[in-house]
Amino acid sequence: MGSLNYASPIPQRRGFRLPFEIVIVSNTPLTPLKDIDDVALLFLTQIGYIPKGYDPKTDASSVRDSVPYRLFVECLLGRLDKGWTVEQLAAKLKTTKATIYRHINKLKEMDLLDEVNVTERSTVRKGYRIRYGNLSKAWNFVESNVEIAMENYRKTVDHLEKLAEQRR
């Protein structure tokens, strides 16, 4: 997989458009909540990163102990300055690289991650971090992608309406 193309509002790899996928639900801001774990769990569920009713298939006793939750909150959000290799994440979270890739790919689909170079024992490897090392700035990309998707839906709805009128 190549690096993300920041010039495009929709990320691209090797000339192919990546799918952008996020769940949009009616919600109220979680600002009254003061516990980071409460806010993170509700938010990550609302945006579809953690599926509603998620049941960890591991030794995790709760969603908060699960790989996707810990990957986002402890690793990526907890160390915004750090780029993580898949191997580092798998070791820290005591899971397989395949599991890490599955969750990293979900976050990449939301356009929340940067691919960065991580130097480990004099070797440069591909790593991941929250885009710009700042969740708020990363979220700007999500909002932009949602706006583009909604504009495209609008064009399709208008086109569908015209086609329906022609058929009548």
For each residue, the residues with C-beta under 8 A, 3 or more apart:
1: 13 14 115
2: 13 14
3: 13 115
4: 11 12 13 114 115
5: 8 11 12 13
6:
7:
8: 5 11 12
9: 141 144 145 148
10: 17 18 20 145 148
11: 4 5 8 17 18 20 108 111
12: 4 5 8 15 16 17 18
13: 1 2 3 4 5 16 18
14: 1 2
15: 12
16: 12 13
17: 10 11 12
18: 10 11 12 13 108 109
19: 109
20: 10 11 109 110 111 145 149
21: 48 109 110
22: 47 48 109 110 142 145 146
23: 46 47 48
24: 146
25: 46
26:
27: 30 46
28:
29: 32
30: 27 33 38 39 42 43
31:
32: 29
33: 30 38 39 42
34: 38
35: 38 39
36: 39 40 73
37: 40 41 64 73
38: 30 33 34 35 41 42
39: 30 33 35 36 42 43
40: 36 37 43 44 69 72 73 77
41: 37 38 44 45 50 63 64 69
42: 30 33 38 39 45 46
43: 30 39 40 46 47
44: 40 41 47 49 50 68 69 72
45: 41 42 48 49 50 51 52 54
46: 23 25 27 42 43
47: 22 23 43 44 110
48: 21 22 23 45 51
49: 44 45 68 72 103 106 107 110
50: 41 44 45 54 63 66 68 69
51: 45 48 54
52: 45
53:
54: 45 50 51 63 66 68
55:
56: 60 62 63 65 66 67
57:
58: 66 67 95
59:
60: 56 63 65 66 67
61: 65
62: 56 65 66
63: 41 50 54 56 60 66 69
64: 37 41 69 70
65: 56 60 61 62 69 70
66: 50 54 56 58 60 62 63 69 70
67: 56 58 60 70 71 93 95 99 100 103
68: 44 49 50 54 71 72 103 106
69: 40 41 44 50 63 64 65 66 72 73
70: 64 65 66 67 73 74 75 93
71: 67 68 74 75 76 89 93 100 103 104
72: 40 44 49 68 69 75 76 77 103 107
73: 36 37 40 69 70 76 77 78
74: 70 71 77 78 92
75: 70 71 72 78 79 84 89 92 93
76: 71 72 73 79 80 84 107 113 128 129 130
77: 40 72 73 74 80 130 135
78: 73 74 75
79: 75 76 82 84
80: 76 77 129 130 133 134 135
81: 129 133
82: 79 129
83: 114 116 117 118 127 128 129
84: 75 76 79 88 89 118 127 128 129
85: 88 89 118 120 125 126 127
86: 89 90 97 100 101 104 128
87: 90 91 97 125
88: 84 85 91 92 118 120 127
89: 71 75 84 85 86 92 93 100 104 128
90: 86 87 93 94 95 96 97 99 100
91: 87 88 94
92: 74 75 88 89
93: 67 70 71 75 89 90 100
94: 90 91
95: 58 67 90 99 100
96: 90 99 100
97: 86 87 90 100 101
98: 101 102
99: 67 90 95 96 102 103
100: 67 71 86 89 90 93 95 96 97 103 104
101: 86 97 98 104 105
102: 98 99 105 106
103: 49 67 68 71 72 99 100 106 107
104: 71 86 89 100 101 107 108 113 128
105: 101 102 108 109
106: 49 68 102 103 109 110
107: 49 72 76 103 104 110 112 113 128
108: 11 18 104 105 111 112 113 128
109: 18 19 20 21 22 105 106
110: 20 21 22 47 49 106 107 142
111: 11 20 108 131 138 141 142 145
112: 107 108 130 131 135 138 139 141 142
113: 76 104 107 108 128 129 130 131 138
114: 4 83 128 129 130 131 132 133
115: 1 3 4 126 127 128
116: 83 126 127 128 129
117: 83 124 125 126 127
118: 83 84 85 88 124 125 126 127
119: 122 123 124 125
120: 85 88 123 125
121:
122: 119
123: 119 120
124: 117 118 119
125: 85 87 117 118 119 120
126: 85 115 116 117 118
127: 83 84 85 88 115 116 117 118
128: 76 83 84 86 89 104 107 108 113 114 115 116
129: 76 80 81 82 83 84 113 114 116 133
130: 76 77 80 112 113 114 133 134 135 138
131: 111 112 113 114 134 137 138 141
132: 114 137 138
133: 80 81 114 129 130
134: 80 130 131 137 138
135: 77 80 112 130 138 139
136: 139 140
137: 131 132 134 140
138: 111 112 113 130 131 132 134 135 141 142
139: 112 135 136 142 143
140: 136 137 143 144
141: 9 111 112 131 138 144 145
142: 22 110 111 112 138 139 145 146
143: 139 140 146 147
144: 9 140 141 147 148
145: 9 10 20 22 111 141 142 148 149
146: 22 24 142 143 149 150
147: 143 144 150 151
148: 9 10 144 145 151 152
149: 20 145 146 152 153
150: 146 147 153 154
151: 147 148 154 155
152: 148 149 155 156
153: 149 150 156 157
154: 150 151 157 158
155: 151 152 158 159
156: 152 153 159 160
157: 153 154 160 161
158: 154 155 161 162
159: 155 156 162 163
160: 156 157 163 164
161: 157 158 164 165
162: 158 159 165 166
163: 159 160 166 167
164: 160 161 167 168
165: 161 162 168
166: 162 163
167: 163 164
168: 164 165
